[in-house]
Amino acid sequence: MAIKARSLTRKEVRILNEKGINFATLDKAGQEAVQASVDATLDLAYQAQVEELDGMKYSDCLQLFRQTVELTFGVGAQEKN
């Protein structure tokens, strides 16, 4: 995976919320909603690399999405600190 994951900005999170994407409830969403959330998040966060994203295996896109969400909201031990 050539694209380096980064955290979303506050503005980007707000834009995604306005599109109906709520990361707090994403684990309860259906498969179509999750896929739409992945695509919208990657397209927004990595606008300059959309062509590269379009050529990536979807499993790599999912990994990039997970890393982006982890960097944005923290996970596990990071949340406890």
ChimeraX attribute file (.defattr): number of C-alpha atoms within 10 A of each C-alpha:
attribute: neighborCount
match mode: 1-to-1
recipient: residues
	/A:1	12
	/A:2	9
	/A:3	13
	/A:4	9
	/A:5	19
	/A:6	16
	/A:7	16
	/A:8	20
	/A:9	11
	/A:10	9
	/A:11	9
	/A:12	14
	/A:13	19
	/A:14	14
	/A:15	15
	/A:16	16
	/A:17	12
	/A:18	10
	/A:19	11
	/A:20	11
	/A:21	21
	/A:22	15
	/A:23	16
	/A:24	8
	/A:25	8
	/A:26	13
	/A:27	10
	/A:28	10
	/A:29	14
	/A:30	9
	/A:31	11
	/A:32	9
	/A:33	14
	/A:34	16
	/A:35	13
	/A:36	11
	/A:37	21
	/A:38	18
	/A:39	15
	/A:40	16
	/A:41	21
	/A:42	20
	/A:43	16
	/A:44	16
	/A:45	19
	/A:46	18
	/A:47	12
	/A:48	10
	/A:49	13
	/A:50	14
	/A:51	11
	/A:52	13
	/A:53	21
	/A:54	11
	/A:55	9
	/A:56	14
	/A:57	10
	/A:58	11
	/A:59	9
	/A:60	14
	/A:61	19
	/A:62	15
	/A:63	13
	/A:64	21
	/A:65	20
	/A:66	14
	/A:67	16
	/A:68	20
	/A:69	19
	/A:70	17
	/A:71	15
	/A:72	15
	/A:73	13
	/A:74	15
	/A:75	11
	/A:76	8
	/A:77	7
	/A:78	10
	/A:79	8
	/A:80	7
	/A:81	6
